[in-house]
Amino acid sequence: MPIGKWAGYALFAALLAISVLTYLREQNAPEITGGAPVPEISEDAQRSTPTDAKPVAIGSAFDFYVLALSWSPSYCAAEGAKANRQQCSSGRPYGFVVHGLWPQYEQGYPEDCDTAGPRDVPYALAKQLSDMMPSVGLVTYEWRKHGACSGLSQQDYFAVMRSAVDRVSIPGAYRQPTARPQVNPLVIEQAFISANPGMPKAGVAVTCDRDYLREVRICLTKDLNFRACPEVDRSSCRQRAVAMPAAQ
């Protein structure tokens, strides 16, 4: 066979091999998306990034909010037969529930403000909040005492309340109202700080009465960023061991 023909076959084989290698390299190459790979973001980190949240209505005539989360079994145990039946006798074991979202001044707070809106909360609206605030009566009470001082409509105020609840991550150890030994309130406070990056130590207060751990109060700006609040922080429980009962 002439040498020229052999050279043609060799060139064809070389080109074919190059094509096969290029195809295989493309099949095994990582997908390029226009930048470095984006690491997965944990649930707690997502909660701690306010820019990822939907914008909230901004209230007026106050400085910041306190989101008060009540340990429901403590309320039910302390109140006994006088406890709200929707919260304590519904058959649903509540843990932390919303006591309220309170407009605050840097010193003191407004309450029982005049409002052009209705003083009663429609039953249908109150029931929409039952997953986080199970007492319909408490919904109306909190609106009259605190919500009316926010400068917001009922719908906007309760929407901000839900966004505030979504903003805060309950530590995993305290999401279920199960039996536990007595607790140190400082341990509960540190658990909330650890679960919520950006929450300052002076921006959360754990309260108690003589027997029970009662609430975790978290300070938030009007657009729901964590912030310090020295006056609220001073209300922290001073006891070193209190009961944190289970739901009955």
C-alpha positions in Angstrom: 0.0 0.0 0.0 1.4 3.4 -0.8 2.9 5.4 2.1 0.5 8.3 1.4 -2.6 6.1 2.0 -1.1 4.8 5.3 -0.5 8.4 6.4 -4.2 9.3 5.6 -5.4 6.3 7.8 -3.2 7.4 10.7 -4.4 11.0 10.5 -8.0 9.8 10.5 -7.4 7.5 13.5 -5.7 10.3 15.5 -8.6 12.7 14.8 -11.1 10.1 15.9 -9.2 9.4 19.1 -9.1 13.2 19.9 -12.9 13.5 19.3 -13.6 10.5 21.6 -11.4 11.9 24.4 -13.0 15.4 24.1 -16.5 13.9 24.4 -15.5 11.9 27.5 -13.9 14.9 29.1 -17.1 17.0 28.6 -19.3 14.2 30.0 -17.3 14.0 33.2 -16.6 17.7 33.7 -18.5 19.5 36.6 -21.3 21.8 35.5 -20.3 25.4 35.4 -22.9 27.8 36.7 -21.0 31.1 36.4 -19.3 31.1 39.8 -17.9 29.1 42.7 -20.2 26.4 44.2 -22.7 27.8 46.7 -22.6 25.9 50.0 -25.8 24.7 51.5 -27.3 27.1 54.1 -28.6 25.6 57.3 -32.1 26.2 58.5 -30.9 28.3 61.4 -28.6 30.4 59.1 -31.6 31.0 56.8 -33.7 32.2 59.7 -30.9 34.6 60.8 -30.7 36.4 57.4 -33.4 39.1 57.4 -32.7 40.1 53.8 -34.0 36.7 52.8 -37.4 37.3 54.5 -40.4 39.0 52.9 -40.6 42.7 53.7 -42.8 43.5 56.7 -45.1 46.4 57.4 -43.2 49.0 59.5 -45.1 50.4 62.5 -44.8 53.9 64.0 -44.6 55.7 67.3 -42.5 53.2 69.1 -38.8 52.1 69.0 -38.7 48.3 68.7 -40.6 45.0 69.4 -40.4 42.4 72.1 -41.6 38.9 70.9 -42.7 37.1 74.1 -42.7 33.3 73.7 -44.5 31.6 76.6 -43.7 28.1 77.7 -47.3 26.8 77.6 -47.0 24.0 80.1 -45.8 26.5 82.7 -48.8 28.7 82.1 -51.2 25.8 82.3 -49.6 24.4 85.5 -49.6 27.8 87.2 -53.2 28.7 86.3 -54.6 25.3 87.0 -58.4 25.2 86.6 -58.4 28.9 85.6 -56.2 28.2 82.5 -57.5 28.9 79.1 -59.1 25.7 77.8 -58.2 26.3 74.1 -54.6 26.3 75.1 -54.5 23.8 78.0 -57.4 21.4 77.4 -57.5 21.1 73.6 -55.6 17.8 73.5 -52.8 19.4 71.6 -49.5 19.5 73.5 -48.2 23.1 73.0 -44.6 24.0 73.8 -43.5 27.6 73.2 -46.5 29.8 72.1 -46.8 33.5 71.4 -47.8 35.6 74.4 -47.5 38.7 72.4 -45.6 41.1 70.1 -45.1 44.2 72.1 -44.1 47.6 70.8 -41.5 49.1 73.1 -39.9 52.4 73.8 -36.2 52.5 74.8 -37.6 53.0 78.3 -41.1 51.8 79.0 -43.8 50.9 76.5 -47.1 52.1 75.1 -50.3 50.3 76.0 -54.1 50.5 75.4 -53.7 53.0 72.6 -56.5 54.6 70.7 -57.0 53.3 67.2 -59.3 54.1 64.3 -59.6 50.4 63.6 -61.8 47.8 65.4 -61.1 46.8 69.0 -62.3 43.3 68.5 -60.4 40.8 66.4 -62.7 38.8 64.0 -63.0 35.2 65.0 -61.8 34.0 61.5 -58.6 36.1 61.8 -57.9 34.9 65.4 -58.4 31.2 64.3 -55.7 31.7 61.6 -53.3 32.4 64.4 -54.1 29.3 66.5 -51.0 27.4 65.6 -48.8 30.0 67.4 -51.4 31.7 69.6 -54.0 29.1 70.6 -56.3 31.3 72.7 -58.8 33.4 70.7 -59.4 35.6 73.8 -55.6 36.3 74.1 -55.5 37.4 70.5 -58.1 40.1 71.1 -56.5 41.1 74.5 -53.0 41.5 72.9 -54.4 43.5 70.1 -56.1 45.9 72.4 -53.2 46.3 74.8 -50.3 46.1 72.5 -51.1 45.7 68.8 -53.2 48.9 68.7 -50.0 50.8 69.7 -48.1 49.6 66.6 -49.6 52.0 64.1 -50.6 49.0 62.0 -53.9 47.5 60.9 -54.9 44.3 62.5 -54.0 42.3 59.4 -50.6 43.9 59.2 -49.8 43.6 62.9 -50.6 39.9 63.0 -48.7 39.4 59.7 -45.7 41.0 61.4 -46.2 38.8 64.4 -46.0 35.7 62.3 -42.9 36.9 60.5 -41.3 37.6 63.9 -42.1 34.0 64.9 -40.6 32.7 61.7 -37.5 34.9 62.4 -36.7 33.1 65.6 -35.5 29.5 65.7 -36.5 27.5 68.8 -33.6 25.4 70.0 -34.1 21.8 69.1 -34.0 20.6 72.7 -37.0 22.8 73.6 -39.3 22.3 70.6 -41.3 19.6 72.3 -43.1 20.0 75.6 -41.7 16.8 77.1 -40.7 16.0 80.7 -37.3 17.4 81.8 -35.5 18.1 85.1 -35.3 21.6 86.5 -33.5 24.0 84.2 -31.1 26.9 84.6 -32.6 29.9 82.8 -29.1 30.9 81.7 -28.9 27.6 79.8 -32.2 28.3 78.0 -31.0 31.8 77.1 -27.7 30.5 75.7 -29.5 27.9 73.7 -31.6 30.6 72.0 -28.5 32.7 71.3 -26.7 29.7 69.8 -29.7 28.8 67.6 -30.1 32.3 66.3 -26.8 33.8 64.9 -26.7 37.5 65.5 -28.9 37.5 68.6 -27.0 39.5 71.3 -26.8 38.4 74.9 -28.4 41.7 75.9 -31.3 41.1 73.4 -33.0 38.2 75.1 -34.5 37.7 78.5 -35.7 34.4 80.1 -38.3 35.1 82.8 -39.7 33.0 85.6 -41.9 33.1 88.7 -41.2 31.4 92.0 -41.7 27.9 90.6 -41.7 27.9 86.8 -39.8 29.1 83.7 -42.4 31.4 82.0 -41.2 33.2 78.9 -38.4 33.9 76.5 -38.5 37.6 75.4 -36.6 38.5 72.3 -36.0 42.1 71.1 -36.4 42.9 67.4 -36.2 46.0 65.4 -39.2 47.2 63.4 -38.0 45.2 60.4 -37.3 42.2 62.6 -33.5 42.3 63.1 -32.2 41.1 66.4 -31.1 44.0 68.7 -30.0 44.7 72.3 -32.5 46.0 74.8 -31.0 46.6 78.2 -34.2 47.4 80.0 -35.8 44.2 78.9 -32.7 42.2 79.6 -32.8 43.4 83.2 -36.1 41.4 83.6 -34.3 38.1 83.3 -34.9 35.4 85.9 -32.3 35.4 88.7 -33.0 31.9 89.9 -30.6 29.1 89.0 -33.1 26.3 88.9 -36.8 26.4 87.9 -39.3 23.9 86.6 -40.0 23.6 82.9 -43.0 21.2 83.1 -44.2 18.9 80.3 -47.6 19.3 78.7 -50.3 17.4 80.4 
